[in-house]
Amino acid sequence: MRYDYVVPKLNDLLCFHCYIGNWKELSPEYILGLKRDLDKEMHVYKPLFNEDLWKKYHKFMHICFKTFSGWGNDAKICSSIKRRKEIKKSWSVKYKVLFSEEFIEKTENEEKYEEQQNEIKKQVYFDLLEEFKNSLEIFQYDSIQKIKTPININPD
């Protein structure tokens, strides 16, 4: 798995959900496409990583998306649309079906719900990145020592 491929995409998900960084530039279709790309990448490389990485990845995805919304249906984005409609001039009514109705209802009924969920998303995101770092062999002390130790090709 390419860290430089996966982590920027995860960061875009976080930005979109938490209204930070480049969130205004990211469309709902792009976000759903990111999820598909990331799921594919993670499934392809799953055997190479420990179970903790896989669990933390799924935890992040499950707080960002409502999955299994019906056979053949895409995941639904767990974020409010209110701010997006206010800011994005290119907002289309067709976007609403890409978002979780349950999440939208909760944000409308519970004033602090989305704010609380975004704080959880940030924490889960950073936990996931920490697990990525721990899973990558290059960051392991033993691997660094092996790199620094010269290899004698001619044993004579």
C-alpha positions as a Markdown table, in Angstrom:
| # | Residue | x | y | z |
|---|---|---|---|---|
| 1 | Met | 0.0 | 0.0 | 0.0 |
| 2 | Arg | 1.3 | 3.4 | -0.9 |
| 3 | Tyr | 1.2 | 5.7 | 2.1 |
| 4 | Asp | 1.4 | 8.7 | -0.2 |
| 5 | Tyr | -1.7 | 7.4 | -2.1 |
| 6 | Val | -3.9 | 6.5 | 0.9 |
| 7 | Val | -3.2 | 9.2 | 3.4 |
| 8 | Pro | -3.9 | 12.3 | 1.2 |
| 9 | Lys | -7.3 | 10.7 | 0.3 |
| 10 | Leu | -8.0 | 10.1 | 4.0 |
| 11 | Asn | -7.1 | 13.7 | 4.7 |
| 12 | Asp | -9.6 | 14.8 | 2.0 |
| 13 | Leu | -12.3 | 12.8 | 3.7 |
| 14 | Leu | -11.5 | 14.4 | 7.1 |
| 15 | Cys | -11.4 | 17.9 | 5.5 |
| 16 | Phe | -14.8 | 17.4 | 3.8 |
| 17 | His | -16.5 | 16.1 | 6.9 |
| 18 | Cys | -15.0 | 18.6 | 9.4 |
| 19 | Tyr | -15.1 | 21.7 | 7.2 |
| 20 | Ile | -11.4 | 22.3 | 7.4 |
| 21 | Gly | -8.7 | 22.8 | 4.7 |
| 22 | Asn | -9.9 | 22.3 | 1.2 |
| 23 | Trp | -13.5 | 21.1 | 2.1 |
| 24 | Lys | -15.2 | 23.7 | -0.2 |
| 25 | Glu | -13.4 | 22.3 | -3.2 |
| 26 | Leu | -14.5 | 18.7 | -2.6 |
| 27 | Ser | -17.8 | 17.5 | -4.2 |
| 28 | Pro | -20.0 | 14.7 | -2.7 |
| 29 | Glu | -19.4 | 12.6 | -5.8 |
| 30 | Tyr | -15.6 | 13.0 | -5.3 |
| 31 | Ile | -15.9 | 11.9 | -1.7 |
| 32 | Leu | -17.9 | 8.8 | -2.6 |
| 33 | Gly | -15.3 | 8.1 | -5.3 |
| 34 | Leu | -12.5 | 8.4 | -2.6 |
| 35 | Lys | -14.3 | 5.9 | -0.4 |
| 36 | Arg | -14.4 | 3.4 | -3.3 |
| 37 | Asp | -10.7 | 4.0 | -4.1 |
| 38 | Leu | -9.6 | 3.6 | -0.5 |
| 39 | Asp | -11.7 | 0.5 | 0.1 |
| 40 | Lys | -10.1 | -1.1 | -3.0 |
| 41 | Glu | -6.6 | -0.2 | -1.9 |
| 42 | Met | -7.2 | -1.4 | 1.6 |
| 43 | His | -8.7 | -4.7 | 0.5 |
| 44 | Val | -5.9 | -5.4 | -1.9 |
| 45 | Tyr | -3.2 | -4.9 | 0.7 |
| 46 | Lys | -5.1 | -6.2 | 3.7 |
| 47 | Pro | -3.0 | -9.3 | 4.1 |
| 48 | Leu | 0.2 | -7.2 | 4.6 |
| 49 | Phe | -1.1 | -5.2 | 7.6 |
| 50 | Asn | -2.1 | -6.1 | 11.1 |
| 51 | Glu | -5.7 | -6.4 | 12.2 |
| 52 | Asp | -5.5 | -3.1 | 14.2 |
| 53 | Leu | -5.0 | -1.1 | 11.1 |
| 54 | Trp | -7.9 | -2.7 | 9.4 |
| 55 | Lys | -10.2 | -2.1 | 12.4 |
| 56 | Lys | -9.2 | 1.5 | 12.7 |
| 57 | Tyr | -9.7 | 2.0 | 9.0 |
| 58 | His | -13.2 | 0.6 | 9.2 |
| 59 | Lys | -14.0 | 2.6 | 12.3 |
| 60 | Phe | -13.1 | 5.8 | 10.4 |
| 61 | Met | -15.1 | 4.8 | 7.4 |
| 62 | His | -18.1 | 3.9 | 9.5 |
| 63 | Ile | -18.3 | 7.2 | 11.2 |
| 64 | Cys | -17.9 | 9.0 | 7.8 |
| 65 | Phe | -20.3 | 6.9 | 5.8 |
| 66 | Lys | -23.5 | 4.9 | 6.3 |
| 67 | Thr | -22.9 | 1.7 | 4.5 |
| 68 | Phe | -25.3 | -1.1 | 3.4 |
| 69 | Ser | -28.1 | 1.3 | 2.5 |
| 70 | Gly | -29.6 | -1.3 | 0.1 |
| 71 | Trp | -28.4 | -3.7 | -2.5 |
| 72 | Gly | -26.5 | -1.8 | -5.2 |
| 73 | Asn | -26.7 | 1.5 | -3.4 |
| 74 | Asp | -23.6 | 3.6 | -2.7 |
| 75 | Ala | -22.7 | 4.4 | 0.9 |
| 76 | Lys | -24.2 | 7.6 | 2.2 |
| 77 | Ile | -22.1 | 10.5 | 3.5 |
| 78 | Cys | -22.6 | 11.2 | 7.2 |
| 79 | Ser | -22.4 | 14.9 | 7.2 |
| 80 | Ser | -24.8 | 17.8 | 7.2 |
| 81 | Ile | -25.7 | 19.6 | 4.0 |
| 82 | Lys | -26.7 | 22.9 | 5.5 |
| 83 | Arg | -23.3 | 24.6 | 5.4 |
| 84 | Arg | -22.5 | 23.1 | 2.0 |
| 85 | Lys | -25.6 | 24.6 | 0.5 |
| 86 | Glu | -24.8 | 28.0 | 2.0 |
| 87 | Ile | -21.2 | 28.1 | 0.6 |
| 88 | Lys | -21.2 | 26.1 | -2.6 |
| 89 | Lys | -22.6 | 28.0 | -5.5 |
| 90 | Ser | -22.6 | 24.8 | -7.5 |
| 91 | Trp | -24.7 | 22.9 | -5.0 |
| 92 | Ser | -27.2 | 20.7 | -6.7 |
| 93 | Val | -30.4 | 19.3 | -5.2 |
| 94 | Lys | -29.2 | 15.9 | -6.6 |
| 95 | Tyr | -26.5 | 15.9 | -3.9 |
| 96 | Lys | -29.0 | 15.4 | -1.1 |
| 97 | Val | -29.5 | 11.7 | -1.9 |
| 98 | Leu | -25.8 | 11.1 | -1.4 |
| 99 | Phe | -26.0 | 12.1 | 2.3 |
| 100 | Ser | -27.4 | 10.0 | 5.2 |
| 101 | Glu | -30.9 | 11.2 | 6.0 |
| 102 | Glu | -30.5 | 9.9 | 9.5 |
| 103 | Phe | -27.4 | 12.0 | 10.1 |
| 104 | Ile | -29.1 | 15.1 | 8.6 |
| 105 | Glu | -32.1 | 14.7 | 10.8 |
| 106 | Lys | -29.9 | 14.3 | 13.9 |
| 107 | Thr | -28.0 | 17.5 | 13.0 |
| 108 | Glu | -31.2 | 19.4 | 12.6 |
| 109 | Asn | -32.7 | 18.1 | 15.9 |
| 110 | Glu | -29.5 | 18.1 | 18.1 |
| 111 | Glu | -27.6 | 21.4 | 17.9 |
| 112 | Lys | -24.2 | 20.0 | 18.8 |
| 113 | Tyr | -24.5 | 16.6 | 17.1 |
| 114 | Glu | -22.4 | 17.3 | 14.0 |
| 115 | Glu | -19.7 | 19.2 | 16.1 |
| 116 | Gln | -19.4 | 16.2 | 18.4 |
| 117 | Gln | -19.3 | 13.8 | 15.5 |
| 118 | Asn | -16.6 | 15.8 | 13.8 |
| 119 | Glu | -14.4 | 15.8 | 17.0 |
| 120 | Ile | -14.8 | 12.0 | 17.1 |
| 121 | Lys | -13.9 | 11.8 | 13.4 |
| 122 | Lys | -10.7 | 13.8 | 14.0 |
| 123 | Gln | -9.6 | 11.5 | 16.8 |
| 124 | Val | -10.4 | 8.3 | 14.9 |
| 125 | Tyr | -8.5 | 9.8 | 11.9 |
| 126 | Phe | -5.4 | 10.5 | 13.9 |
| 127 | Asp | -5.6 | 7.1 | 15.6 |
| 128 | Leu | -5.7 | 5.6 | 12.1 |
| 129 | Leu | -2.7 | 7.6 | 11.0 |
| 130 | Glu | -0.8 | 6.5 | 14.0 |
| 131 | Glu | -1.6 | 2.9 | 13.3 |
| 132 | Phe | -0.4 | 3.4 | 9.7 |
| 133 | Lys | 2.9 | 4.7 | 11.0 |
| 134 | Asn | 3.2 | 1.8 | 13.4 |
| 135 | Ser | 2.4 | -0.7 | 10.6 |
| 136 | Leu | 5.0 | 0.6 | 8.1 |
| 137 | Glu | 8.2 | -1.4 | 8.5 |
| 138 | Ile | 10.3 | 1.6 | 7.7 |
| 139 | Phe | 9.4 | 3.3 | 11.0 |
| 140 | Gln | 10.2 | 0.2 | 13.1 |
| 141 | Tyr | 13.5 | 0.5 | 15.1 |
| 142 | Asp | 14.8 | -2.9 | 14.0 |
| 143 | Ser | 14.3 | -2.1 | 10.4 |
| 144 | Ile | 16.2 | 1.2 | 10.8 |
| 145 | Gln | 19.0 | -0.7 | 12.4 |
| 146 | Lys | 19.1 | -3.2 | 9.6 |
| 147 | Ile | 19.4 | -0.4 | 7.1 |
| 148 | Lys | 22.3 | 1.2 | 9.0 |
| 149 | Thr | 24.1 | -2.1 | 9.3 |
| 150 | Pro | 26.4 | -2.7 | 6.3 |
| 151 | Ile | 25.8 | -5.9 | 4.4 |
| 152 | Asn | 28.8 | -7.9 | 3.6 |
| 153 | Ile | 28.3 | -9.3 | 0.1 |
| 154 | Asn | 31.6 | -11.2 | 0.0 |
| 155 | Pro | 32.0 | -13.3 | 3.1 |
| 156 | Asp | 35.6 | -14.1 | 2.2 |
